Amino acid sequence: MADLKGKTLFITGASRGIGLAIGKRAAADGANVVIAAKTAEPHAKLAGTIYTAAEEIEAAGGKALPLIVDVREEVMVEAAMEKAVETFGGIDILINNASAISLTGTLQTPMKRYDLMHQINIRGTFLCSQKAIPYLKKAENPHVLNLSPPLNFEAHWFAPHVAYSMAKYGMSLCVLGMAEEFRKDGIAFNALWPRTAIATAAIDLIGGPEVQKKCRKVGIMADAAHIILTKPSRAFSGNFCVDDEVLASVGVTDLARYRFDGVSEAELLPDFFV
């Protein structure tokens, strides 16, 4: 089976949650992981900083480079990628994981919150992709993976939270366009989205432990991402993947290990957009 040994991953928002889980899965192969996130000091309610994430990456078997990065700031992104290349010799994989969420209707969404979602989700994804592409062109098997949904343009996914939906679908539109634009360069652009809600610190903060127990563990997204990132980039690009479907494609259909004890498949909370 292909692995990520020696590959360098640049992961935005990797101080906790799904981004960190993807980094740790790659680290288990012996990968280099650039943790590009804003949290340098402990958050009052959310565990994890770029430095604790780096410790976990290295404990998992990889090499870590924690960098303070706000994906809205072009100069910071450029400098972080230059530092990654200086440290590890190149960038093989970009994970656009950083995201902001506000599940509010049109009248309940302050423009400050609208701007935050669109600056981080769409602009941040576009910016990080743009700055990574020159380095990815030099990689042997370059991948960009956006944590964004399949392009299901149905009204019921927009009506309750149109601002958030536009921001997330914008990340997926980057996949649609860039996969074709850079196909000749052999850079894969794909999206990955969970079938169910995923148990992260943010979910725990919003819904508490009872809601978190009805989510799958972050490991399912990490394992699905690993399968995608080890595929030949020229043969697998422009796809909108769902975690359980990716696992099924390699024969993994028993997903019990991704559930919390005592929770049935029927009790799991479906995610948005699928």
C-alpha positions as a printed Julia matrix, in Angstrom:
274×3 Matrix{Float64}:
   0.0    0.0     0.0
   1.25   3.5    -0.85
   2.16   5.75    2.03
   3.18   9.36    2.74
   6.68   8.7     4.07
   8.87  11.74    3.45
   6.02  13.79    1.97
   5.41  17.32    3.22
   1.83  18.32    4.05
   0.82  21.96    4.58
  -2.4   21.84    6.61
  -4.39  24.96    7.47
  -6.25  25.01   10.76
  -4.35  21.95   11.98
  -4.04  22.84   15.65
  -7.01  20.59   16.46
  -9.87  18.55   15.0
  -9.92  17.07   11.53
  -6.83  18.94   10.33
  -4.75  17.59   13.18
  -6.15  14.08   12.68
  -5.13  14.13    9.0
  -1.68  15.32   10.02
  -1.26  12.57   12.61
  -2.34   9.9    10.11
   0.28  11.16    7.68
   2.84  11.37   10.48
   2.32   7.67   11.19
   3.85   7.08    7.73
   6.79   9.34    8.53
   5.52  12.49    6.82
   6.47  16.11    7.47
   3.51  18.21    8.64
   3.31  22.0     8.54
   0.74  23.12   11.11
  -0.51  26.43    9.72
  -2.99  27.87   12.2
  -3.68  30.92   14.35
  -3.79  29.35   17.81
  -0.45  29.97   19.48
  -1.85  30.53   22.97
  -4.35  28.17   24.65
  -7.99  29.03   23.84
 -10.32  29.5    26.79
 -12.77  26.86   25.51
 -11.0   24.93   22.73
  -8.04  22.67   23.45
  -4.96  22.67   21.28
  -2.35  25.08   19.91
   0.07  24.8    17.02
   2.69  23.7    19.54
   0.65  20.94   21.21
  -0.32  19.78   17.72
   3.37  19.63   16.78
   4.04  17.45   19.81
   1.26  15.06   18.74
   2.56  14.95   15.16
   6.05  14.05   16.34
   4.75  11.49   18.83
   2.9    9.86   15.92
   6.16   9.45   13.99
   6.4   12.53   11.8
   8.27  15.81   11.71
   6.34  18.96   12.59
   6.69  22.64   11.75
   4.26  24.81   13.74
   3.66  28.19   12.1
   1.34  31.01   13.11
  -0.75  31.62    9.98
  -3.92  33.58    9.35
  -5.12  32.33    5.95
  -6.66  35.76    5.28
  -3.2   37.36    5.2
  -1.32  36.95    1.91
   2.09  37.87    3.35
   1.73  35.34    6.19
   0.74  32.55    3.81
   3.63  33.3     1.46
   6.12  33.41    4.33
   4.81  30.16    5.82
   5.13  28.3     2.55
   8.64  29.65    2.05
   9.53  28.44    5.54
   8.03  25.01    4.8
  10.13  24.69    1.66
  13.23  25.93    3.46
  12.69  23.37    6.23
  11.55  20.31    4.3
  12.67  20.98    0.72
   9.24  21.34   -0.87
   5.49  20.97   -0.49
   3.77  17.82   -1.74
   0.26  18.26   -0.33
  -1.97  21.16    0.65
  -4.96  20.56    2.92
  -7.4   23.47    2.94
  -9.03  22.67    6.25
  -9.37  26.09    7.95
 -12.99  27.16    8.04
 -15.45  29.45    9.83
 -19.09  28.63   10.48
 -22.25  30.53   11.46
 -25.52  28.67   10.98
 -27.6   31.82   10.81
 -30.24  33.15    8.44
 -29.86  36.22    6.28
 -31.26  38.68    8.83
 -29.35  37.1    11.7
 -25.91  37.16   10.04
 -23.85  40.26   10.87
 -21.71  41.36    7.94
 -18.64  40.94   10.14
 -19.49  37.23   10.45
 -20.32  37.0     6.72
 -16.94  38.51    5.89
 -15.12  36.16    8.27
 -16.64  33.05    6.65
 -15.94  34.21    3.14
 -12.43  35.45    3.9
 -11.4   32.21    5.61
 -13.36  29.64    3.61
 -13.29  30.87    0.02
 -10.54  33.48   -0.03
  -8.28  31.48    2.28
  -8.67  28.37    0.15
  -8.03  30.28   -3.06
  -5.05  32.11   -1.58
  -3.36  29.05   -0.09
  -3.9   27.11   -3.31
  -2.5   29.94   -5.41
   0.65  30.24   -3.3
   1.19  26.47   -3.07
   0.82  25.68   -6.78
   4.35  26.76   -7.84
   5.78  24.37   -5.23
   3.29  21.61   -6.01
   4.3   21.7    -9.68
   7.72  20.44   -8.58
   6.33  17.58   -6.44
   6.23  13.96   -7.55
   2.59  13.3    -6.63
   1.01  16.67   -5.75
  -2.41  16.9    -4.12
  -4.69  19.65   -2.88
  -7.56  18.48   -0.68
 -10.33  20.87    0.35
 -12.55  19.98    3.29
 -15.72  21.0     1.5
 -18.98  19.42    0.31
 -20.2   17.86   -2.91
 -21.8   20.44   -5.2
 -25.43  19.68   -4.32
 -27.07  22.96   -5.28
 -30.4   22.34   -3.61
 -32.43  25.12   -2.0
 -32.82  23.36    1.34
 -29.05  23.49    1.87
 -29.09  27.27    1.41
 -32.31  28.55    2.98
 -31.39  28.13    6.69
 -27.82  29.53    6.42
 -27.19  30.96    2.98
 -24.0   32.84    3.96
 -22.31  29.71    5.36
 -23.48  27.55    2.46
 -22.04  29.96   -0.09
 -18.75  30.02    1.79
 -18.42  26.22    1.89
 -19.59  25.68   -1.68
 -17.05  28.3    -2.73
 -14.31  25.98   -1.5
 -15.78  23.22   -3.66
 -15.92  25.51   -6.68
 -12.15  25.95   -6.28
 -11.87  22.17   -6.71
 -14.08  22.22   -9.8
 -12.09  24.95  -11.53
  -8.55  24.26  -10.39
  -8.72  20.53  -11.08
  -9.24  21.33  -14.74
  -6.95  24.36  -14.85
  -3.98  22.42  -13.47
  -4.73  18.98  -14.88
  -1.88  19.33  -17.37
   0.49  19.96  -14.46
  -0.56  16.77  -12.74
  -1.8   18.5    -9.57
  -4.84  16.77   -8.09
  -7.6   18.92   -6.59
 -10.27  17.02   -4.67
 -12.84  17.66   -1.96
 -13.63  15.52    1.07
 -16.74  15.76    3.24
 -18.14  13.6     6.06
 -21.4   11.65    5.79
 -22.11  12.37    9.45
 -21.17  15.1    11.86
 -17.64  14.65   13.21
 -16.78  14.84   16.91
 -14.48  17.83   17.28
 -13.87  20.28   20.1
 -16.08  22.78   18.29
 -18.99  20.3    18.22
 -18.5   19.64   21.9
 -18.55  23.37   22.58
 -21.74  23.91   20.59
 -23.73  20.82   21.51
 -22.02  19.22   24.47
 -21.03  15.59   25.02
 -24.47  14.17   24.18
 -24.34  15.64   20.68
 -20.69  14.71   20.27
 -21.47  11.06   21.01
 -23.8   11.02   17.98
 -20.93  12.0    15.69
 -18.24   9.84   14.17
 -14.66  10.2    15.39
 -12.16  12.3    13.45
 -10.29   9.16   12.44
 -12.73   8.42    9.63
 -11.81  11.67    7.89
  -8.11  11.07    8.47
  -8.28   7.58    6.99
 -10.35   8.75    4.0
  -7.94  11.62    3.36
  -4.99   9.21    3.48
  -6.58   7.04    0.78
  -7.11  10.07   -1.47
  -3.64  11.53   -0.91
  -1.88   8.29   -1.79
  -3.65   7.98   -5.15
  -1.78   8.98   -8.33
  -2.5   12.67   -8.75
  -2.82  12.51  -12.53
  -5.45   9.78  -12.29
  -7.6   11.12   -9.44
  -8.59  14.77   -9.62
 -11.78  16.82   -9.65
 -13.64  14.47   -7.31
 -16.1   15.33   -4.55
 -15.6   12.55   -2.05
 -17.61  11.48    0.99
 -15.69   9.73    3.76
 -17.61   6.44    3.93
 -17.64   6.1     0.14
 -13.86   6.55    0.01
 -13.42   3.8     2.61
 -15.87   1.51    0.79
 -13.82   1.95   -2.39
 -10.96   0.08   -0.71
 -13.21  -2.53    0.9
 -13.75  -0.92    4.31
 -17.47  -1.13    5.06
 -17.51  -1.85    8.79
 -17.32   1.62   10.33
 -18.06   0.63   13.92
 -14.61   1.68   15.1
 -15.4    5.27   14.21
 -18.46   5.39   16.5
 -18.56   6.08   20.21
 -19.38   3.14   22.45
 -23.08   2.37   22.73
 -24.12   4.52   19.76
 -25.84   2.82   16.83
 -25.49   3.72   13.18
 -29.1    4.97   13.2
 -28.33   7.47   15.97
 -25.56   9.24   14.06
 -26.26  12.82   13.01
 -26.1   13.37    9.24
 -23.92  16.26    8.1
 -25.03  19.16    5.95
 -24.94  19.01    2.13
 -25.16  15.2     1.72
